Structures are given as C-alpha cells and as structure tokens.
Amino acid sequence: MMARRWGALLLLTALSCLSSCLPSPGGDEGKKGYIWANVTQEGLDFAKEVLIREAVSSLTALHLPDISRSFRIPFVGGVEAVFSCIILSHLNLSSSSSGAHPGDTGIAIIVTGATANITMKWRYTYSSWLIPVDVSDEGSASVRVEGMQAGITLRIENHDGFLKLVVIDCGSVIENIFISLDGGASWFYQGWVDAFEEQIRSSVETAVVKRIKDGILKINLLLARLPSEITVDSVASLNVTFMDDPLMANETVGFEIDGLFTESNMSYSFTHRFGHFQHVLSCEHSSKMLGISVDEAVFNSASDVYFKAGVMNWIVDKLPDQSLLNTAGWRFIVPQLYKKYPNDEMELTISVTSPPLIRITAGGISSTISADMTIDVIESNQIIPVACVYMVISASGTLGMSGSDLAGEVRLDGFTLELKWSDVGNFHMYLIQTVVRVLLKDVFIPYVNTRLSRGFPLPVIHGFALTNSDISLGDSNAVICTDLASAPNNSTSAKIISSLMKQRVL
C-alpha cells in the first residue's frame, strides 16, 4: 500500500512539474497565462500506474517502533512482553485498488484492499511467587495484514509563484490482522498474543500516515528547487511560470501557464501584454490523457523575441539560378544596373522590418511578414547597396508534432513589392517579380521550414513523451489532444523516486 500511495503522491508531483519547471517567485500577480494544460482522468491513471511500478521496485522496508506491554495473568504473575524489529516487508497491490480523483476541493487519492506482511521478533519475561527466578522466552512472529485502506486529499496551491502540495486530510485503516508466532513455546502464547492486535494495527496506521506527511514536506522542498523556463536555443526560452492555482474539476486537473517566449537568460522582456487568452479546449470528448491549448500570443511572442534578437536577417549569395546574382542576369530587368556595374557579382540582403504577425483561426494559420530586400553589388571586394525593395509576404502554415515538440511548416501565398529607394534609377516592380519569387520559394521559405521542422517545446511532464497526438485549430488557439508515454532511457518517475530515496523519504 505504501508503494501505491507513494506512486499517487509522486504522480501529483510530476503533474505539478509540467516540463519539470516551476515559477520564480513574485511579479506575476494579476497576469494570465497563454497555455492551458488539462490533465484528464486517463492521464492521471497513466501517470499513477507508471509511478506505482517505480515506487514498488524502489521501496525500502518500513520500520515500525517497538511495542511493549505489561500485564498480569492469574496464577502466573506479572508479564512483560515486547515486539521488536517490526518491519513491513511485503506489499501486495491490486491493480484496481487505487485511484486519483480530482474534485472541487483537491485531489483525493484512495487505496483499498491492499495486503501486507510484517515480520517481527517477540520476547517475554514473567516472574511469579511460585518461581523464585524470572522466566523468559523469545522467537519470531509474522503478521498478515488484510483489507488495508488509506486515503489522502491534497490541494495544489500557488504560493508566491511556487506550486505547493497542501494536505487537507490523511488517514489509514486496517480491517484484519493475523498474528502467527514461531520459536520458543509459541504455541503456548498464541492465545494471549492476539491482545497485541490493536497496538500493531495502530502502529502501522500511524507510521503510514506519518511517512506520507513527511514525504509531502520533502516533495515540496524538491519542487521549490526546480527551474522556471525551458531553454529553446541560445536566443529564446519558454516561460513556464504557473499562473494562479490549478483548477480542480470533475476528473481533470487544469494548469494555467504563462507560456510566452522570453530572451534566454534574461528577465521578462516584453513591454506589452497580448490580448487576454480565453481558455478553450476541444478534448472534452476525446479519450486522450492530456489536452494543451496554445494561444496565438505564444507564437507572436516567439516572433517578437527572435526579431528583437536580430536573427531575422539573411544574406543570399547563392540561388538555384546563380546567374541571377550577377548584374548580367539583370540587364533586361534593370538595364541601368547592368550599365553602371557590368558583369559584377551581387548579393541580396533580406531584413525583416517588424515581428511577423501570426493569426490562428479554425480555417488555418496565416502570417504577414514585412521585409526589406537590399540589392548589393560587389565591386573590387566592396559591397555597394544600389537599391532597396519593400516586401509584404503572405504565408499560411500547418502544425504538426516532432516528437514531443510542436513543429510547423509554411508555404508562400503571395507577396507585394514597393521600391523604397534606388541609386540606379527607377524600375518597375513587375520586372523583378520572377527574381523575388525564386528567392522566396527556393531560399526564404525552405530556411524558415528547416527551423520550424525542429519544433518548439511544449509544457509536458519532463521524462515523458507525447504520442498519438491530434491537433485542431480554433479561434486564436491551437489544441493538442495527446497521450503520454515514458520517454526511452529518461524516466522522470525513477529520477524523482531516486532523489527522494537519497533524502530518506521512502
């Protein structure tokens, strides 16, 4: 039962540590998150079973305090009996005897029908007026515990930016105990030793409850040491600060997460907040374990961070048709350019002028990108800007999964061109449309898709992988309905249990 109980408690720890991240304290009062993670009953049951298996395999024996009792027996005299070296040595758990049930006040974890074996040593001493010396005997005993029941109700609270497990109620009850003595004249004492049943029962129940409450304290210390963001790359990190208390509902636990991208190794960097996120999930009729709703503000915050970092600039010095990067290739497009710089090599510099705007609707994902394309001539190893064209690019996209990361792909829908300035005279934009189309389709879009195909992290339980994921789009948000599986060679449950073992929690 202890293993099953610990499995359920560690389940709550893992669910409270989406992406193994917790918030840094302070500064978020009144703000709302832009990612909503909803753990269903299927998700609770899955995590519970995984962690139970880990806990059972790692559980050390539970040592109980010695039990002693003094009493008098007619015609015998005073008797001193002691049970020592009491160890809860074996647990037998039914696969259907436990459950984690979220409700309005917290998560109730109930274990019923468990059995256990206890080993101990017994010793007695008695003296009588009939016998001038003390008489003693000793041996071993085994105890069979049946119908073990236990329950705990926990509430997950946000304390100044940290999530904390708070015990609302905790108790343990044993239905039946069967004591069997061995050694010495055990057959003679079997009758009166049953008088210890209530003391053994109380000792086991008290020890189980104390171990659970001590473990909650250790888990909270472990939670408080976890980081607050997921590093995406050298430029950006994902802020996974929890906002407000988790929402407990019938058969689900919901977590509101900040979810916006920030500059890596920097404090929160935005000077504005995006529009309020309305939490809309469409996994209600799904049998998936986890639902994650991502507002379009998350994607726009990534756009903002990468733009501010200055990484949305490209120098193009290679094209499928390399003749387009020589003024000779432009002699019929911009004659003045060829006349002024005959047969000189060229390069194109593309600079995004503002963060790309991303919109999500039920019909799809769209983006508008504003950029300057500067035409440079290379003459005598000098780069000479000769003209600049302002572009407004329209693109649409799709979302998919790359492992447990959210990946994407964009396609070019269209573009418009406007000449900003020129040192080689005026030229019509329709004359360079072919060059720009090749540039966008064969260089710009493939480059963007290469980055998007690697994906960006989602706030999931670290050490677990997403599988069988379905993605749907709504009004300003994308919803991922997914199952969970243990990530190969990366068992978070084992790591958590190992850490707790080192702290002598288990």
VOFIZA-432253 format. One record per residue (C-alpha): residue in three letters; x negated, y negated, z. Coordinates in steps of 0.2 Angstrom, whole numbers, plus 5000, padded with zeros to 4 digits. Example, Ala and Ser with C-alpha at 12.3 -4.5 7.8 and 13.67 -1.06 7.14 Angstrom:
residues 2
('ALA'; (4938; 5022; 5039))
('SER'; (4932; 5005; 5036))
end
This chain:
residues 506
('MET'; (5000; 5000; 5000))
('MET'; (4986; 4988; 5004))
('ALA'; (4979; 4990; 4986))
('ARG'; (4996; 4987; 4979))
('ARG'; (4998; 4972; 4990))
('TRP'; (4981; 4965; 4985))
('GLY'; (4985; 4968; 4967))
('ALA'; (5000; 4957; 4968))
('LEU'; (4991; 4944; 4978))
('LEU'; (4977; 4944; 4965))
('LEU'; (4990; 4943; 4951))
('LEU'; (4996; 4926; 4958))
('THR'; (4978; 4920; 4959))
('ALA'; (4975; 4924; 4941))
('LEU'; (4991; 4917; 4936))
('SER'; (4987; 4901; 4946))
('CYS'; (4970; 4900; 4937))
('LEU'; (4975; 4899; 4919))
('SER'; (4959; 4899; 4909))
('SER'; (4951; 4901; 4926))
('CYS'; (4952; 4882; 4928))
('LEU'; (4959; 4871; 4941))
('PRO'; (4960; 4852; 4943))
('SER'; (4949; 4840; 4951))
('PRO'; (4957; 4831; 4965))
('GLY'; (4966; 4814; 4963))
('GLY'; (4970; 4802; 4949))
('ASP'; (4985; 4811; 4941))
('GLU'; (5000; 4806; 4951))
('GLY'; (5014; 4801; 4940))
('LYS'; (5007; 4808; 4924))
('LYS'; (5014; 4823; 4915))
('GLY'; (5006; 4837; 4905))
('TYR'; (5007; 4841; 4887))
('ILE'; (5005; 4860; 4888))
('TRP'; (5018; 4871; 4896))
('ALA'; (5014; 4889; 4901))
('ASN'; (5028; 4900; 4906))
('VAL'; (5024; 4917; 4913))
('THR'; (5038; 4929; 4911))
('GLN'; (5043; 4944; 4921))
('GLU'; (5034; 4955; 4908))
('GLY'; (5018; 4945; 4911))
('LEU'; (5020; 4947; 4930))
('ASP'; (5022; 4965; 4929))
('PHE'; (5007; 4967; 4917))
('ALA'; (4995; 4957; 4927))
('LYS'; (5001; 4966; 4943))
('GLU'; (4998; 4983; 4936))
('VAL'; (4981; 4979; 4929))
('LEU'; (4975; 4971; 4946))
('ILE'; (4983; 4985; 4956))
('ARG'; (4972; 4998; 4947))
('GLU'; (4956; 4987; 4950))
('ALA'; (4961; 4985; 4968))
('VAL'; (4964; 5003; 4972))
('SER'; (4947; 5008; 4964))
('SER'; (4938; 4995; 4974))
('LEU'; (4947; 4995; 4991))
('THR'; (4937; 4999; 5006))
('ALA'; (4944; 5009; 5021))
('LEU'; (4954; 4998; 5033))
('HIS'; (4948; 5000; 5051))
('LEU'; (4961; 4998; 5065))
('PRO'; (4957; 4994; 5083))
('ASP'; (4956; 5007; 5096))
('ILE'; (4972; 5012; 5105))
('SER'; (4971; 5017; 5124))
('ARG'; (4985; 5021; 5136))
('SER'; (4985; 5026; 5154))
('PHE'; (5000; 5036; 5162))
('ARG'; (5004; 5049; 5175))
('ILE'; (5010; 5067; 5172))
('PRO'; (5019; 5076; 5186))
('PHE'; (5008; 5090; 5194))
('VAL'; (4993; 5084; 5184))
('GLY'; (4989; 5066; 5189))
('GLY'; (4983; 5051; 5180))
('VAL'; (4978; 5052; 5162))
('GLU'; (4968; 5041; 5151))
('ALA'; (4970; 5044; 5133))
('VAL'; (4960; 5034; 5119))
('PHE'; (4962; 5035; 5100))
('SER'; (4946; 5028; 5091))
('CYS'; (4938; 5027; 5074))
('ILE'; (4955; 5024; 5067))
('ILE'; (4953; 5022; 5048))
('LEU'; (4967; 5020; 5034))
('SER'; (4958; 5032; 5022))
('HIS'; (4970; 5036; 5008))
('LEU'; (4984; 5027; 4999))
('ASN'; (4997; 5035; 4988))
('LEU'; (5007; 5022; 4977))
('SER'; (5022; 5025; 4967))
('SER'; (5022; 5016; 4950))
('SER'; (5039; 5009; 4953))
('SER'; (5037; 5005; 4971))
('SER'; (5032; 4986; 4970))
('GLY'; (5037; 4971; 4961))
('ALA'; (5033; 4952; 4960))
('HIS'; (5049; 4942; 4959))
('PRO'; (5049; 4923; 4957))
('GLY'; (5063; 4913; 4964))
('ASP'; (5068; 4895; 4969))
('THR'; (5058; 4895; 4985))
('GLY'; (5042; 4905; 4979))
('ILE'; (5036; 4922; 4973))
('ALA'; (5042; 4937; 4983))
('ILE'; (5031; 4952; 4982))
('ILE'; (5039; 4968; 4989))
('VAL'; (5031; 4985; 4991))
('THR'; (5041; 5000; 4996))
('GLY'; (5040; 5019; 4998))
('ALA'; (5021; 5020; 5000))
('THR'; (5012; 5033; 5009))
('ALA'; (4995; 5033; 5018))
('ASN'; (4984; 5045; 5028))
('ILE'; (4975; 5039; 5043))
('THR'; (4960; 5048; 5052))
('MET'; (4955; 5045; 5070))
('LYS'; (4947; 5053; 5085))
('TRP'; (4955; 5057; 5101))
('ARG'; (4949; 5059; 5119))
('TYR'; (4957; 5060; 5136))
('THR'; (4952; 5061; 5154))
('TYR'; (4963; 5066; 5169))
('SER'; (4960; 5068; 5187))
('SER'; (4971; 5077; 5200))
('TRP'; (4971; 5081; 5218))
('LEU'; (4971; 5099; 5213))
('ILE'; (4955; 5097; 5204))
('PRO'; (4940; 5088; 5213))
('VAL'; (4932; 5083; 5196))
('ASP'; (4938; 5074; 5181))
('VAL'; (4944; 5084; 5166))
('SER'; (4941; 5078; 5148))
('ASP'; (4944; 5085; 5131))
('GLU'; (4942; 5077; 5113))
('GLY'; (4945; 5081; 5095))
('SER'; (4951; 5073; 5079))
('ALA'; (4968; 5068; 5073))
('SER'; (4976; 5065; 5056))
('VAL'; (4991; 5054; 5054))
('ARG'; (5003; 5054; 5039))
('VAL'; (5012; 5038; 5036))
('GLU'; (5028; 5038; 5025))
('GLY'; (5040; 5025; 5019))
('MET'; (5028; 5011; 5021))
('GLN'; (5036; 4994; 5016))
('ALA'; (5029; 4977; 5016))
('GLY'; (5034; 4960; 5009))
('ILE'; (5027; 4943; 5007))
('THR'; (5034; 4927; 5000))
('LEU'; (5021; 4914; 4993))
('ARG'; (5023; 4897; 4986))
('ILE'; (5011; 4889; 4974))
('GLU'; (5008; 4871; 4978))
('ASN'; (4998; 4857; 4970))
('HIS'; (4988; 4849; 4984))
('ASP'; (4980; 4833; 4978))
('GLY'; (4976; 4841; 4961))
('PHE'; (4972; 4858; 4968))
('LEU'; (4984; 4873; 4967))
('LYS'; (4985; 4882; 4984))
('LEU'; (4994; 4898; 4989))
('VAL'; (5005; 4895; 5005))
('VAL'; (5013; 4910; 5014))
('ILE'; (5031; 4907; 5018))
('ASP'; (5034; 4924; 5026))
('CYS'; (5025; 4940; 5028))
('GLY'; (5029; 4957; 5036))
('SER'; (5026; 4976; 5036))
('VAL'; (5037; 4990; 5042))
('ILE'; (5033; 5009; 5043))
('GLU'; (5048; 5021; 5043))
('ASN'; (5040; 5038; 5048))
('ILE'; (5023; 5043; 5056))
('PHE'; (5017; 5061; 5059))
('ILE'; (5003; 5064; 5070))
('SER'; (4993; 5081; 5070))
('LEU'; (4979; 5084; 5082))
('ASP'; (4964; 5095; 5079))
('GLY'; (4950; 5101; 5091))
('GLY'; (4949; 5105; 5109))
('ALA'; (4966; 5111; 5117))
('SER'; (4975; 5100; 5104))
('TRP'; (4990; 5112; 5104))
('PHE'; (4992; 5109; 5122))
('TYR'; (4993; 5090; 5120))
('GLN'; (5003; 5089; 5104))
('GLY'; (5019; 5085; 5113))
('TRP'; (5014; 5070; 5123))
('VAL'; (5003; 5063; 5110))
('ASP'; (5018; 5058; 5100))
('ALA'; (5021; 5045; 5113))
('PHE'; (5007; 5035; 5104))
('GLU'; (5018; 5034; 5088))
('GLU'; (5024; 5017; 5091))
('GLN'; (5007; 5010; 5096))
('ILE'; (5000; 5017; 5080))
('ARG'; (5014; 5010; 5070))
('SER'; (5012; 4993; 5077))
('SER'; (4993; 4993; 5075))
('VAL'; (4995; 4997; 5056))
('GLU'; (5008; 4984; 5053))
('THR'; (4999; 4971; 5062))
('ALA'; (4982; 4975; 5054))
('VAL'; (4990; 4975; 5036))
('VAL'; (4999; 4958; 5039))
('LYS'; (4983; 4950; 5047))
('ARG'; (4972; 4957; 5032))
('ILE'; (4984; 4949; 5019))
('LYS'; (4984; 4932; 5028))
('ASP'; (4965; 4932; 5030))
('GLY'; (4964; 4936; 5011))
('ILE'; (4975; 4921; 5006))
('LEU'; (4963; 4910; 5015))
('LYS'; (4949; 4917; 5006))
('ILE'; (4958; 4916; 4989))
('ASN'; (4962; 4898; 4992))
('LEU'; (4943; 4894; 4995))
('LEU'; (4939; 4903; 4979))
('LEU'; (4952; 4893; 4969))
('ALA'; (4945; 4877; 4976))
('ARG'; (4928; 4881; 4968))
('LEU'; (4934; 4883; 4950))
('PRO'; (4931; 4870; 4937))
('SER'; (4944; 4859; 4929))
('GLU'; (4941; 4859; 4910))
('ILE'; (4937; 4871; 4896))
('THR'; (4922; 4866; 4885))
('VAL'; (4926; 4867; 4867))
('ASP'; (4909; 4861; 4860))
('SER'; (4896; 4848; 4863))
('VAL'; (4909; 4834; 4858))
('ALA'; (4926; 4839; 4866))
('SER'; (4933; 4848; 4881))
('LEU'; (4951; 4853; 4885))
('ASN'; (4958; 4845; 4901))
('VAL'; (4967; 4859; 4910))
('THR'; (4972; 4850; 4926))
('PHE'; (4988; 4856; 4933))
('MET'; (5002; 4843; 4935))
('ASP'; (5015; 4845; 4949))
('ASP'; (5020; 4861; 4957))
('PRO'; (5023; 4876; 4947))
('LEU'; (5041; 4879; 4943))
('MET'; (5049; 4894; 4950))
('ALA'; (5064; 4901; 4941))
('ASN'; (5073; 4917; 4939))
('GLU'; (5060; 4930; 4933))
('THR'; (5047; 4916; 4927))
('VAL'; (5034; 4905; 4933))
('GLY'; (5030; 4889; 4924))
('PHE'; (5014; 4879; 4924))
('GLU'; (5013; 4861; 4918))
('ILE'; (4996; 4857; 4912))
('ASP'; (4988; 4840; 4906))
('GLY'; (4981; 4849; 4890))
('LEU'; (4973; 4833; 4882))
('PHE'; (4956; 4834; 4874))
('THR'; (4943; 4823; 4883))
('GLU'; (4925; 4819; 4879))
('SER'; (4913; 4833; 4885))
('ASN'; (4905; 4829; 4902))
('MET'; (4915; 4813; 4903))
('SER'; (4929; 4807; 4914))
('TYR'; (4946; 4805; 4907))
('SER'; (4943; 4793; 4892))
('PHE'; (4960; 4788; 4884))
('THR'; (4966; 4770; 4886))
('HIS'; (4984; 4775; 4882))
('ARG'; (4996; 4790; 4885))
('PHE'; (5005; 4798; 4872))
('GLY'; (5024; 4799; 4872))
('HIS'; (5032; 4810; 4886))
('PHE'; (5032; 4828; 4882))
('GLN'; (5049; 4837; 4883))
('HIS'; (5046; 4855; 4888))
('VAL'; (5055; 4866; 4875))
('LEU'; (5051; 4884; 4874))
('SER'; (5059; 4896; 4862))
('CYS'; (5053; 4913; 4870))
('GLU'; (5069; 4915; 4881))
('HIS'; (5075; 4930; 4870))
('SER'; (5058; 4937; 4867))
('SER'; (5050; 4952; 4877))
('LYS'; (5033; 4943; 4877))
('MET'; (5023; 4941; 4893))
('LEU'; (5018; 4923; 4890))
('GLY'; (5025; 4908; 4882))
('ILE'; (5014; 4892; 4878))
('SER'; (5021; 4876; 4872))
('VAL'; (5009; 4864; 4865))
('ASP'; (5014; 4846; 4861))
('GLU'; (5008; 4837; 4846))
('ALA'; (5000; 4825; 4858))
('VAL'; (4987; 4838; 4861))
('PHE'; (4981; 4839; 4843))
('ASN'; (4981; 4820; 4842))
('SER'; (4971; 4819; 4857))
('ALA'; (4958; 4830; 4849))
('SER'; (4959; 4819; 4833))
('ASP'; (4956; 4804; 4844))
('VAL'; (4941; 4812; 4853))
('TYR'; (4932; 4818; 4838))
('PHE'; (4935; 4801; 4829))
('LYS'; (4928; 4791; 4843))
('ALA'; (4913; 4803; 4844))
('GLY'; (4908; 4798; 4826))
('VAL'; (4909; 4815; 4819))
('MET'; (4922; 4812; 4805))
('ASN'; (4909; 4806; 4793))
('TRP'; (4902; 4816; 4779))
('ILE'; (4888; 4813; 4766))
('VAL'; (4892; 4823; 4750))
('ASP'; (4876; 4826; 4739))
('LYS'; (4882; 4842; 4731))
('LEU'; (4898; 4846; 4721))
('PRO'; (4903; 4861; 4711))
('ASP'; (4900; 4850; 4696))
('GLN'; (4884; 4842; 4700))
('SER'; (4885; 4830; 4685))
('LEU'; (4897; 4820; 4695))
('LEU'; (4883; 4815; 4707))
('ASN'; (4874; 4806; 4693))
('THR'; (4878; 4789; 4685))
('ALA'; (4878; 4798; 4668))
('GLY'; (4893; 4808; 4673))
('TRP'; (4902; 4791; 4677))
('ARG'; (4898; 4782; 4661))
('PHE'; (4915; 4784; 4654))
('ILE'; (4924; 4782; 4671))
('VAL'; (4914; 4766; 4677))
('PRO'; (4904; 4760; 4662))
('GLN'; (4897; 4746; 4672))
('LEU'; (4890; 4758; 4685))
('TYR'; (4880; 4768; 4671))
('LYS'; (4874; 4752; 4663))
('LYS'; (4867; 4745; 4679))
('TYR'; (4860; 4761; 4686))
('PRO'; (4857; 4773; 4671))
('ASN'; (4854; 4791; 4675))
('ASP'; (4852; 4788; 4694))
('GLU'; (4857; 4801; 4707))
('MET'; (4872; 4797; 4718))
('GLU'; (4879; 4802; 4734))
('LEU'; (4896; 4799; 4742))
('THR'; (4899; 4794; 4760))
('ILE'; (4916; 4798; 4767))
('SER'; (4921; 4789; 4784))
('VAL'; (4937; 4792; 4792))
('THR'; (4943; 4775; 4797))
('SER'; (4956; 4779; 4811))
('PRO'; (4961; 4795; 4821))
('PRO'; (4971; 4806; 4809))
('LEU'; (4989; 4807; 4814))
('ILE'; (4997; 4824; 4816))
('ARG'; (5016; 4827; 4816))
('ILE'; (5024; 4843; 4820))
('THR'; (5042; 4847; 4815))
('ALA'; (5052; 4863; 4813))
('GLY'; (5048; 4862; 4795))
('GLY'; (5029; 4862; 4797))
('ILE'; (5014; 4852; 4801))
('SER'; (5009; 4836; 4792))
('SER'; (4994; 4824; 4794))
('THR'; (4989; 4807; 4787))
('ILE'; (4971; 4803; 4785))
('SER'; (4964; 4786; 4781))
('ALA'; (4946; 4786; 4775))
('ASP'; (4933; 4775; 4765))
('MET'; (4923; 4783; 4751))
('THR'; (4907; 4773; 4748))
('ILE'; (4899; 4776; 4731))
('ASP'; (4880; 4776; 4734))
('VAL'; (4866; 4776; 4720))
('ILE'; (4849; 4782; 4724))
('GLU'; (4836; 4772; 4716))
('SER'; (4817; 4773; 4720))
('ASN'; (4822; 4783; 4736))
('GLN'; (4833; 4769; 4741))
('ILE'; (4851; 4771; 4745))
('ILE'; (4861; 4757; 4737))
('PRO'; (4880; 4756; 4741))
('VAL'; (4889; 4750; 4725))
('ALA'; (4907; 4752; 4729))
('CYS'; (4920; 4757; 4742))
('VAL'; (4937; 4765; 4739))
('TYR'; (4950; 4766; 4752))
('MET'; (4959; 4783; 4753))
('VAL'; (4975; 4789; 4761))
('ILE'; (4976; 4808; 4761))
('SER'; (4992; 4818; 4764))
('ALA'; (4989; 4835; 4771))
('SER'; (5000; 4849; 4778))
('GLY'; (4995; 4864; 4788))
('THR'; (4999; 4880; 4797))
('LEU'; (4994; 4888; 4813))
('GLY'; (4988; 4905; 4817))
('MET'; (4978; 4914; 4830))
('SER'; (4959; 4918; 4830))
('GLY'; (4958; 4930; 4844))
('SER'; (4965; 4920; 4859))
('ASP'; (4961; 4903; 4851))
('LEU'; (4974; 4893; 4841))
('ALA'; (4967; 4891; 4824))
('GLY'; (4974; 4882; 4809))
('GLU'; (4972; 4879; 4790))
('VAL'; (4976; 4863; 4780))
('ARG'; (4980; 4860; 4762))
('LEU'; (4979; 4845; 4751))
('ASP'; (4997; 4837; 4747))
('GLY'; (4991; 4821; 4739))
('PHE'; (4981; 4805; 4740))
('THR'; (4982; 4787; 4735))
('LEU'; (4967; 4776; 4731))
('GLU'; (4963; 4757; 4733))
('LEU'; (4947; 4748; 4728))
('LYS'; (4941; 4739; 4743))
('TRP'; (4925; 4731; 4735))
('SER'; (4913; 4734; 4721))
('ASP'; (4896; 4727; 4715))
('VAL'; (4899; 4735; 4698))
('GLY'; (4914; 4726; 4693))
('ASN'; (4932; 4731; 4694))
('PHE'; (4938; 4748; 4689))
('HIS'; (4955; 4757; 4689))
('MET'; (4958; 4770; 4702))
('TYR'; (4967; 4782; 4690))
('LEU'; (4950; 4784; 4681))
('ILE'; (4941; 4791; 4697))
('GLN'; (4956; 4802; 4702))
('THR'; (4948; 4818; 4695))
('VAL'; (4932; 4815; 4704))
('VAL'; (4941; 4812; 4721))
('ARG'; (4952; 4827; 4718))
('VAL'; (4937; 4838; 4716))
('LEU'; (4929; 4830; 4731))
('LEU'; (4944; 4833; 4742))
('LYS'; (4949; 4851; 4736))
('ASP'; (4931; 4858; 4735))
('VAL'; (4922; 4849; 4749))
('PHE'; (4933; 4840; 4762))
('ILE'; (4947; 4852; 4764))
('PRO'; (4935; 4868; 4765))
('TYR'; (4924; 4859; 4778))
('VAL'; (4939; 4855; 4789))
('ASN'; (4946; 4873; 4787))
('THR'; (4929; 4880; 4792))
('ARG'; (4931; 4871; 4808))
('LEU'; (4949; 4875; 4811))
('SER'; (4947; 4893; 4807))
('ARG'; (4936; 4895; 4823))
('GLY'; (4950; 4889; 4833))
('PHE'; (4953; 4879; 4849))
('PRO'; (4955; 4887; 4867))
('LEU'; (4972; 4890; 4874))
('PRO'; (4975; 4889; 4893))
('VAL'; (4976; 4908; 4896))
('ILE'; (4970; 4919; 4910))
('HIS'; (4951; 4920; 4908))
('GLY'; (4946; 4938; 4906))
('PHE'; (4962; 4942; 4896))
('ALA'; (4966; 4941; 4878))
('LEU'; (4981; 4936; 4868))
('THR'; (4989; 4949; 4857))
('ASN'; (5004; 4951; 4846))
('SER'; (5007; 4933; 4846))
('ASP'; (5021; 4924; 4837))
('ILE'; (5020; 4905; 4833))
('SER'; (5035; 4894; 4829))
('LEU'; (5037; 4876; 4827))
('GLY'; (5049; 4864; 4835))
('ASP'; (5052; 4845; 4836))
('SER'; (5035; 4839; 4841))
('ASN'; (5028; 4855; 4848))
('ALA'; (5021; 4872; 4843))
('VAL'; (5027; 4888; 4854))
('ILE'; (5016; 4903; 4855))
('CYS'; (5025; 4919; 4862))
('THR'; (5012; 4932; 4866))
('ASP'; (5007; 4947; 4875))
('LEU'; (4992; 4949; 4886))
('ALA'; (4978; 4962; 4886))
('SER'; (4962; 4965; 4896))
('ALA'; (4948; 4957; 4886))
('PRO'; (4934; 4970; 4882))
('ASN'; (4920; 4970; 4895))
('ASN'; (4927; 4955; 4903))
('SER'; (4939; 4960; 4917))
('THR'; (4943; 4945; 4927))
('SER'; (4953; 4955; 4939))
('ALA'; (4937; 4965; 4943))
('LYS'; (4927; 4949; 4945))
('ILE'; (4939; 4942; 4957))
('ILE'; (4940; 4958; 4967))
('SER'; (4921; 4959; 4967))
('SER'; (4920; 4941; 4974))
('LEU'; (4932; 4945; 4987))
('MET'; (4923; 4961; 4992))
('LYS'; (4907; 4951; 4994))
('GLN'; (4917; 4939; 5006))
('ARG'; (4924; 4955; 5015))
('VAL'; (4941; 4950; 5011))
('LEU'; (4946; 4968; 5006))
end
